[in-house]
Amino acid sequence: MEALLNSPPPKVDSSDWSAFVHYYNTEKMKKLAARNTTNRKKLKVSHAGGSKSNARKASQMAKKLGRPVCRSEVVLSNLIKKNGSYVNEEAETLVAKISENLSQDQEHAALSGVPSKIYAQPNDALGKVFGPEHPGRVRGLGVGACPSKDFGLQGHVVGSVRTSTSSDNNQTDVRIEDLVKQVNSLQDNLVGYQETKLELSQTQAKLTTLHKFLQDKFGSDVPNLEDISHL
């Protein structure tokens, strides 16, 4: 570890590098690294994406194609090597299944997608192959993605897809109205607090001026403001 500590990367402060090295040599991080290695070995399908993130890859694909891309296209690009071969047999099977509905995803992405985002829907090609997403992740979208955020107002619920009813909409409207009332009330209270604070500040300034005048006139017979406040 000494050799590593003495070889910080360029433009990295030596103290920061030392803290980083020591942190990654703790028992906690060693156990995490071992678990990640084990999990990696259990993967049935590896990918050919390298270190490039899905978001970056999607951005490059969108520029090349001249349209928004869907997550199915991004995932497929990770299953096929540059020479056109598959990363393994399992990947070849997945590519065939995903490709069955790929054209629909591409059409939806072109018509409804946003250029800066990867187009994804609960029931797209990946959804049909892998099923519902788990909380905290969406296949093909990378770090930070989650179903409730990235599937938008599609009535998505983890484990199923539901259709919003008029009753749901009415309850939502009532909750929104309540929240608006609460916000307005808080704003009124804040304005009142600020006005009171301003008045108090002005009164304090007047009191200080008056006290100075009295001290100049009567001298030590006038007590200090601190003494008055304790009476």
Backbone hydrogen bonds in HBPLUS format (Angstrom, degrees):
<---DONOR---> <-ACCEPTOR-->    atom                        ^
c    i                          cat <-CA-CA->   ^        H-A-AA   ^      H-
h    n   atom  resd res      DA  || num        DHA   H-A  angle D-A-AA Bond
n    s   type  num  typ     dist DA aas  dist angle  dist       angle   num
A0005-LEU N   A0001-MET O   2.89 MM   4  6.19 155.9  1.95 153.7 160.7     1
A0006-ASN N   A0002-GLU O   3.02 MM   4  6.23 144.8  2.15 145.9 154.8     2
A0007-SER N   A0004-LEU O   3.13 MM   3  5.22 162.5  2.16 107.9 111.2     3
A0012-VAL N   A0009-PRO O   3.29 MM   3  5.69 144.2  2.43 137.9 133.7     4
A0017-TRP N   A0013-ASP O   2.90 MM   4  6.17 158.8  1.94 155.9 162.7     5
A0018-SER N   A0014-SER O   2.91 MM   4  6.07 153.7  1.98 142.6 149.6     6
A0019-ALA N   A0015-SER O   3.05 MM   4  6.27 159.6  2.09 145.0 149.8     7
A0020-PHE N   A0016-ASP O   2.96 MM   4  6.17 154.7  2.03 146.0 153.3     8
A0021-VAL N   A0017-TRP O   2.93 MM   4  6.16 165.1  1.95 154.6 157.4     9
A0022-HIS N   A0018-SER O   3.00 MM   4  6.16 168.5  2.02 152.3 155.6    10
A0023-TYR N   A0019-ALA O   2.96 MM   4  6.04 151.4  2.04 141.5 149.7    11
A0024-TYR N   A0020-PHE O   3.08 MM   4  6.33 160.7  2.12 151.2 155.4    12
A0025-ASN N   A0022-HIS O   3.19 MM   3  5.08 153.1  2.27  96.9 104.8    13
A0026-THR N   A0023-TYR O   3.21 MM   3  5.49 163.4  2.24 112.2 113.2    14
A0030-LYS N   A0026-THR O   3.03 MM   4  6.29 153.6  2.10 150.7 158.9    15
A0031-LYS N   A0027-GLU O   2.97 MM   4  6.13 159.0  2.02 149.6 154.1    16
A0032-LEU N   A0028-LYS O   3.09 MM   4  6.32 154.1  2.16 141.5 149.0    17
A0033-ALA N   A0029-MET O   2.89 MM   4  6.05 157.6  1.94 146.2 151.8    18
A0034-ALA N   A0030-LYS O   2.98 MM   4  6.19 155.7  2.04 144.4 151.0    19
A0035-ARG N   A0031-LYS O   2.92 MM   4  6.15 155.6  1.98 146.8 153.5    20
A0036-ASN N   A0032-LEU O   2.91 MM   4  6.15 157.1  1.97 148.6 154.9    21
A0037-THR N   A0033-ALA O   2.96 MM   4  6.17 151.9  2.04 144.6 152.1    22
A0038-THR N   A0034-ALA O   3.02 MM   4  6.28 156.9  2.07 146.0 151.9    23
A0039-ASN N   A0035-ARG O   2.90 MM   4  6.15 162.7  1.93 151.7 156.4    24
A0040-ARG N   A0036-ASN O   2.89 MM   4  6.02 149.8  1.98 142.5 151.0    25
A0041-LYS N   A0037-THR O   3.14 MM   4  6.41 149.2  2.24 143.1 150.2    26
A0042-LYS N   A0038-THR O   3.25 MM   4  6.57 133.7  2.48 139.1 151.2    27
A0042-LYS N   A0039-ASN O   3.10 MM   3  5.11 132.3  2.34  94.6 107.8    28
A0043-LEU N   A0040-ARG O   3.21 MM   3  5.42 154.3  2.28 103.1 110.7    29
A0048-ALA N   A0078-ASN O   2.55 MM  30  4.82 159.3  1.59 135.8 143.5    30
A0057-LYS N   A0053-SER O   2.94 MM   4  6.17 161.7  1.97 150.4 156.2    31
A0058-ALA N   A0054-ASN O   2.79 MM   4  5.91 159.7  1.83 147.9 153.5    32
A0059-SER N   A0055-ALA O   3.02 MM   4  6.21 152.7  2.10 142.4 149.5    33
A0060-GLN N   A0056-ARG O   3.09 MM   4  6.38 157.0  2.14 148.6 153.8    34
A0061-MET N   A0057-LYS O   2.93 MM   4  6.19 156.4  1.98 150.1 157.3    35
A0062-ALA N   A0058-ALA O   2.84 MM   4  6.01 156.6  1.90 149.7 155.8    36
A0063-LYS N   A0059-SER O   3.12 MM   4  6.34 156.0  2.18 144.6 150.2    37
A0064-LYS N   A0060-GLN O   3.10 MM   4  6.29 155.2  2.16 143.4 150.2    38
A0065-LEU N   A0061-MET O   2.87 MM   4  6.05 157.7  1.91 152.8 158.7    39
A0066-GLY N   A0062-ALA O   2.75 MM   4  5.57 136.4  1.94 140.3 151.3    40
A0119-TYR N   A0069-VAL O   2.89 MM  50  6.08 168.6  1.90 153.9 152.0    41
A0073-GLU N   A0070-CYS O   3.17 MM   3  5.60 127.6  2.46 106.4 117.5    42
A0074-VAL N   A0070-CYS O   3.43 MM   4  6.85 154.2  2.50 143.9 150.8    43
A0071-ARG N   A0119-TYR O   2.95 MM  48  6.00 147.0  2.06 169.4 160.4    44
A0075-VAL N   A0071-ARG O   2.95 MM   4  6.18 164.4  1.97 153.6 156.9    45
A0076-LEU N   A0072-SER O   2.94 MM   4  6.10 160.9  1.98 147.7 153.3    46
A0077-SER N   A0073-GLU O   3.04 MM   4  6.21 151.0  2.12 142.6 149.9    47
A0078-ASN N   A0075-VAL O   3.01 MM   3  5.20 138.7  2.19 101.4 113.4    48
A0079-LEU N   A0076-LEU O   3.00 MM   3  5.12 149.0  2.10 102.9 112.6    49
A0087-VAL N   A0079-LEU O   3.19 MM   8  5.81 153.1  2.27 148.2 147.7    50
A0081-LYS N   A0085-SER O   2.74 MM   4  5.41 162.8  1.77 170.0 173.3    51
A0084-GLY N   A0081-LYS O   2.98 MM   3  5.31 160.8  2.02 112.9 117.4    52
A0092-GLU N   A0088-ASN O   3.21 MM   4  6.57 150.4  2.30 145.5 153.4    53
A0093-THR N   A0089-GLU O   3.14 MM   4  6.52 153.9  2.21 150.1 156.2    54
A0094-LEU N   A0090-GLU O   3.02 MM   4  6.32 158.1  2.07 148.7 154.7    55
A0095-VAL N   A0091-ALA O   2.87 MM   4  6.07 161.0  1.91 154.0 158.8    56
A0096-ALA N   A0092-GLU O   3.19 MM   4  6.40 157.3  2.24 143.6 148.8    57
A0097-LYS N   A0093-THR O   3.14 MM   4  6.46 156.5  2.20 147.2 153.1    58
A0098-ILE N   A0094-LEU O   2.86 MM   4  6.06 170.9  1.87 162.3 164.5    59
A0099-SER N   A0095-VAL O   2.92 MM   4  5.91 155.1  1.98 145.4 152.6    60
A0100-GLU N   A0097-LYS O   3.28 MM   3  5.53 148.5  2.39 101.9 110.4    61
A0101-ASN N   A0098-ILE O   3.30 MM   3  6.11 151.6  2.38 120.1 124.5    62
A0102-LEU N   A0099-SER O   3.34 MM   3  4.68 159.9  2.39  91.0  96.9    63
A0105-ASP N   A0101-ASN O   3.36 MM   4  6.72 158.7  2.41 148.3 153.8    64
A0106-GLN N   A0102-LEU O   2.91 MM   4  6.21 160.1  1.95 159.1 165.0    65
A0107-GLU N   A0103-SER O   2.99 MM   4  6.17 153.8  2.06 142.7 149.5    66
A0108-HIS N   A0104-GLN O   2.94 MM   4  6.19 162.5  1.97 151.2 155.8    67
A0109-ALA N   A0105-ASP O   2.87 MM   4  6.04 157.3  1.92 149.6 156.3    68
A0110-ALA N   A0106-GLN O   2.98 MM   4  6.14 156.2  2.04 144.1 150.2    69
A0111-LEU N   A0107-GLU O   3.02 MM   4  6.22 151.0  2.11 146.8 154.4    70
A0112-SER N   A0108-HIS O   2.73 MM   4  5.58 163.5  1.76 152.1 157.5    71
A0113-GLY N   A0109-ALA O   2.84 MM   4  4.34 137.2  2.02 116.5 124.5    72
A0117-LYS N   A0114-VAL O   2.94 MM   3  5.43 168.6  1.95 126.0 129.6    73
A0124-ASP N   A0121-GLN O   3.28 MM   3  5.32 156.3  2.34 117.9 113.5    74
A0128-LYS N   A0124-ASP O   2.93 MM   4  6.22 150.7  2.01 157.2 165.5    75
A0129-VAL N   A0125-ALA O   3.18 MM   4  6.41 143.8  2.32 139.7 148.9    76
A0130-PHE N   A0126-LEU O   2.80 MM   4  5.85 176.7  1.80 162.5 163.5    77
A0131-GLY N   A0127-GLY O   2.83 MM   4  4.82 138.2  2.01 121.9 132.4    78
A0141-LEU N   A0138-VAL O   3.17 MM   3  5.85 165.1  2.19 143.4 144.0    79
A0149-LYS N   A0146-CYS O   3.18 MM   3  5.60 129.4  2.45 109.3 121.6    80
A0150-ASP N   A0146-CYS O   2.94 MM   4  5.98 178.7  1.94 173.2 172.7    81
A0151-PHE N   A0147-PRO O   2.95 MM   4  5.41 150.5  2.04 142.9 146.6    82
A0162-ARG N   A0155-GLY O   3.13 MM   7  5.38 158.9  2.18 153.1 150.3    83
A0157-VAL N   A0160-SER O   3.09 MM   3  5.34 150.3  2.18 152.5 155.8    84
A0160-SER N   A0157-VAL O   2.82 MM   3  5.34 166.3  1.84 142.4 145.4    85
A0169-ASN N   A0165-THR O   3.06 MM   4  6.43 157.8  2.11 149.3 155.3    86
A0170-ASN N   A0166-SER O   2.90 MM   4  6.16 154.7  1.96 148.7 155.2    87
A0171-GLN N   A0167-SER O   2.99 MM   4  6.24 161.5  2.03 151.3 155.8    88
A0172-THR N   A0168-ASP O   2.91 MM   4  6.14 152.7  1.99 147.2 155.5    89
A0173-ASP N   A0169-ASN O   2.90 MM   4  6.18 154.4  1.97 147.7 154.3    90
A0174-VAL N   A0170-ASN O   3.03 MM   4  6.32 156.0  2.09 147.8 153.7    91
A0175-ARG N   A0171-GLN O   3.00 MM   4  6.26 158.8  2.04 147.4 153.0    92
A0176-ILE N   A0172-THR O   2.92 MM   4  6.15 154.7  1.98 149.3 156.5    93
A0177-GLU N   A0173-ASP O   2.95 MM   4  6.21 158.3  1.99 148.5 154.1    94
A0178-ASP N   A0174-VAL O   2.98 MM   4  6.26 157.2  2.04 149.1 155.1    95
A0179-LEU N   A0175-ARG O   2.97 MM   4  6.20 156.7  2.02 146.8 153.1    96
A0180-VAL N   A0176-ILE O   2.90 MM   4  6.17 155.3  1.97 150.3 157.1    97
A0181-LYS N   A0177-GLU O   3.00 MM   4  6.27 157.8  2.05 148.4 153.8    98
A0182-GLN N   A0178-ASP O   2.95 MM   4  6.23 156.4  2.00 147.9 154.5    99
A0183-VAL N   A0179-LEU O   2.90 MM   4  6.14 158.6  1.95 150.2 155.9   100
A0184-ASN N   A0180-VAL O   2.90 MM   4  6.14 163.2  1.93 151.3 155.9   101
A0185-SER N   A0181-LYS O   2.91 MM   4  6.11 155.9  1.97 147.6 154.2   102
A0186-LEU N   A0182-GLN O   2.94 MM   4  6.17 157.9  1.99 148.1 154.0   103
A0187-GLN N   A0183-VAL O   2.89 MM   4  6.15 153.3  1.97 149.5 157.3   104
A0188-ASP N   A0184-ASN O   2.95 MM   4  6.23 155.0  2.01 147.1 153.4   105
A0189-ASN N   A0185-SER O   2.95 MM   4  6.23 159.7  1.99 149.0 154.5   106
A0190-LEU N   A0186-LEU O   2.88 MM   4  6.07 150.1  1.97 143.4 152.0   107
A0191-VAL N   A0187-GLN O   2.92 MM   4  6.19 157.8  1.97 149.2 154.6   108
A0192-GLY N   A0188-ASP O   2.94 MM   4  6.20 161.3  1.98 149.5 154.8   109
A0193-TYR N   A0189-ASN O   2.87 MM   4  6.09 153.0  1.94 145.0 152.6   110
A0194-GLN N   A0190-LEU O   2.89 MM   4  6.12 160.1  1.93 150.7 155.8   111
A0195-GLU N   A0191-VAL O   2.93 MM   4  6.17 156.1  1.98 150.2 156.6   112
A0196-THR N   A0192-GLY O   2.96 MM   4  6.15 160.2  2.00 146.8 152.2   113
A0197-LYS N   A0193-TYR O   2.84 MM   4  6.03 156.2  1.89 148.6 155.8   114
A0198-LEU N   A0194-GLN O   2.96 MM   4  6.15 152.1  2.04 142.7 149.9   115
A0199-GLU N   A0195-GLU O   2.96 MM   4  6.24 161.8  1.99 150.7 155.3   116
A0200-LEU N   A0196-THR O   2.90 MM   4  6.09 157.6  1.95 148.7 155.1   117
A0201-SER N   A0197-LYS O   2.98 MM   4  6.16 153.1  2.05 143.3 150.5   118
A0202-GLN N   A0198-LEU O   2.96 MM   4  6.24 157.3  2.01 150.2 156.2   119
A0203-THR N   A0199-GLU O   2.90 MM   4  6.11 158.6  1.95 149.3 155.3   120
A0204-GLN N   A0200-LEU O   2.91 MM   4  6.07 156.1  1.96 146.2 152.7   121
A0205-ALA N   A0201-SER O   3.03 MM   4  6.25 151.5  2.11 143.6 150.9   122
A0206-LYS N   A0202-GLN O   3.02 MM   4  6.31 157.4  2.07 147.7 153.5   123
A0207-LEU N   A0203-THR O   2.89 MM   4  6.12 157.7  1.94 149.6 156.0   124
A0208-THR N   A0204-GLN O   2.95 MM   4  6.14 154.2  2.02 145.5 152.1   125
A0209-THR N   A0205-ALA O   3.03 MM   4  6.28 158.9  2.08 147.0 152.4   126
A0210-LEU N   A0206-LYS O   2.93 MM   4  6.16 161.8  1.96 151.3 156.2   127
A0211-HIS N   A0207-LEU O   2.90 MM   4  6.03 157.9  1.95 147.7 153.8   128
A0212-LYS N   A0208-THR O   3.03 MM   4  6.22 155.1  2.10 145.6 151.8   129
A0213-PHE N   A0209-THR O   3.08 MM   4  6.34 154.6  2.14 144.6 151.6   130
A0214-LEU N   A0210-LEU O   3.01 MM   4  6.30 157.9  2.06 150.1 155.4   131
A0215-GLN N   A0211-HIS O   2.93 MM   4  6.15 155.9  1.99 148.0 154.7   132
A0216-ASP N   A0212-LYS O   2.94 MM   4  6.12 156.6  1.99 147.8 154.0   133
A0217-LYS N   A0213-PHE O   3.13 MM   4  6.33 140.4  2.29 138.5 149.0   134
A0218-PHE N   A0214-LEU O   2.76 MM   4  5.84 166.8  1.77 156.1 159.8   135
A0219-GLY N   A0215-GLN O   2.72 MM   4  4.63 136.6  1.90 126.6 133.0   136
A0222-VAL N   A0219-GLY O   3.24 MM   3  6.23 172.8  2.24 125.8 127.9   137
A0228-ILE N   A0224-ASN O   3.08 MM   4  6.43 152.0  2.16 147.0 155.2   138
A0229-SER N   A0225-LEU O   2.97 MM   4  6.22 153.1  2.05 149.3 155.8   139
A0230-HIS N   A0227-ASP O   3.26 MM   3  5.40 142.2  2.41  98.0 108.2   140
A0231-LEU N   A0228-ILE O   3.10 MM   3  5.35 161.3  2.14 109.2 115.1   141
